[in-house]
């Protein structure tokens, strides 16, 4: 198996509150893994540990051959190879969509303006924003802003993409456009780890689903096994509440 992500016995506490409890899982290259569970189950903290936005207390994380938990790791290199789209939409308000995508290409990859603009335009077209490149965030809908965020992360050509509740801040009518971009990202062969409450998306797109509860992995398997025919009463109750 060609595991691009290997998480073993991951633990994380905030003060006396233990958030992650010996979490272990792996992700194969090109897989889409969706992590689900109730609020407070540790999903987002687990995701944030993968690119060192949070530092694990113990355990190991290997991503694309990098030991993410090593104190000597180059954090900027990690984040260049592990793209992330957040729940909140973090665009620079004084920059248009094109400049928002170009910024990291100029600052992180040190590309020329011409090279950065060419790549940024390509990725904005990929997310369906070819006619919004000169628009500022205030001129874009929430769904369009989140699509700029996806283009910005993809433009760095990461080996892995992380999505942390990317649709939770959006109005219901805008959720579909972001999920469609994520579907296309999966179809392009990108390795993805997604935290979401969108159960239909999880059933349709995930190669595997991880159900977290109380900081631990309660179940892991094919979407139908975990979400359609759950064996655990805790998961049955969760699924019933999401319908």
N, C-alpha and C positions, 0 to 999 in steps of 0.2 A: 504494500500500500504506500502511496506517495503522499504522506501527510505533510501539509504545508504549515499547519498549526497543531501544536501538541501542548496541552495544558494538563499538568499533573499536580494533584493535591494542593490546589490553590486555596490560600486562606487570607482573609482580609477583615480587620476589625476597625471600627471607628470608636475609640475609647473602649468602653466595656461592651459595646454592641458588636457582636460577631456577625458580619455581613455575608462572608463566603466561608464555607465549611468543606474543606477537602474536595474542591471541584476539579473534576478531571474529564477531559474529552479531547477528541482530535478532529481535524477537518482536512479532507483530501483536496488536492488541487482541483479547482473548478467546481467544487461543491458549493451549494447554498444551504447554510445551516440557519434555522430560525429558532431563537430562544424565546420561550413564552413562560408566563407565570404571573401570579398576582403582584401588585405593586409592593415593593419592599422585599421581594424574593431574592434580590441580588443580581438580577439580569444586567442592569446598566453598569453596576460596579465591576462585574466580570468583564464586560466589553471594554471598559475604560482601563482595566489592567492590561489588556492585550496590547495597547500602544503606549503604556506607561503614563497615561493621564492620572492613574492611581498606581501607587507602588504596593505590590503584594507584600504581606507580612512573611509568608513562607510559601513554598511550592515552586514550580518551574513553569516557564512559558517559553516555548520555541516557536518563532514565526519566520518562515522562509529562511531557516538556518540561523537566525539571530536569537541569541539568548537574551530575551527582553528583560529578564529579571537581574541581569548582571549589572553591578554598580558601574562598570566600565563602559557600558553600552553608549553609543552615540545616539542620543534621543532624537535629534533632528533626522538622522539617517533612518531610524525606526519609523518615524512618522511620514517620511517620504515614501516608504515602502508599504505603509499601512494607512490607507486613506480612511477618513472618518466623516460621516454625515451625522449631525447632531439633531436632537429634538428641537432646540432653539435654532433659529436661522441667523447665523453670524456673518453677515455681509458688511463691508465697509460702506456706510451710507453716502459718503462723498465720492464714491467711485461707481461708474456704470458697470453693467454686467461683464463686459469684456475686460475692463481693468481689474475687476475682482478676480477673474480667472487667471489673468496674466501675472498678477502680483507674485504668487508663489513660484511661478516659472522663472521670473526675473531674480527673485531674492534667494530661492532655495537651489534651483538648478543653474542659476547664473546664465540664463539664455539671453541672447540679444533681443531687443524689442521686436524685431521682425520675426524671429523664430517663435517667441512667446505668443505673439499675436496670431500667427498661423495655427499653432496648436490650440490656443484658446478658442478661436473661431470654429475649428473642427469639433471640439467637444461641446460647445454651445449648440451647434447644429445637431449633434447627436442627441441632445436632450430637447430638441424641438424649439429652440429659442433663437433661430437665425434672424428673426425680425425684431428681437428685443435686446440686441447686443449693446446698443447705445442708451438703453433705459437704466435709470438709477433704481435702487431697491424700492424707494418710495413710489415708483411708477409701475412696480411689478406686483402681481398677486402673491399671496403666500406660497402657492404651489409653484409659481415661476421662480420665486426666490430660492425655494428649496432645490429646484432643478439647477439653478446656477451653482448652488453648493455642491451638488453631485458632479457637475461639470468641472468645478474647481478641484475636487478631490481626484477625479479620473484623469485630469490633465497631467498630473505628476506621474502617471503610469505606475500606480502601486501594484504590488503583488496580491494584496488582500484589501477588500473594502469592508468597513464596519458601518452599520447603520443603527443608530440608537433612537428608536421611536421617531423616525423621520416624518411621520404624518400626524403625530399627536397634537401639534399646534395649529393644524390646518382645519379650515371649515370642511364639512363633509363633501361638498361638491368639488373640492380641490384635491382630495386624497387620491382619487383614481389616477390623475395625471402623473403624480409622483410614483405611485406603485407601478404604473406602466413603464416608466423609465427604469425602475429597478428590475422589472422583468427583462427588459432588453439588456440591461447590464449583466444579468445572469446568463442570458442566451449568448452573450459575447464570450463567455468562458471565464469570467471573473470569479474568483473565490470570494464568497460573501458570508458574513456573519451578521444576522439581522435580529435586533430586539424589536418586537412589535406586538400590538394588541389586535392586529388585523388577522383574524383567524382564517378568513377565506384566502388571503394572500399566502399565509403559511401553508395551507393545504395544497394550494396550486403550484407554488414555486419551490418550496423547501425540498431538498433531497432527504434531509433528516430534520427532525424537530427535537429540541432539548427542552424539557419541562423542569423549571426550577421552583423549588418551594423551600422557604426558610433558609436560604443560602446554600442549599444542596441540590444536586441533580437527582430529581425524583424518577424521571423516565427519559429515555432516549430511543429514537427509532424512526421508522417511516411515518410520514404525516398521518396516514390512515390509522396506524397502530396507536399513535399517541393521542390524536385529536378526534378521530371518528369513532374508534372502538377502544376507548381508554379502559384499562383494567383496574386502575387505582381509583378509589373513591374520591380522593382529593382532586384528581384531574377531572373526574366525572362532574363534580360540583362546579369546578371552574368553567368547564365547557358549557354547562347548563346556564351559567350566569352570563355568558358572552353571546348567547343566542337571542 
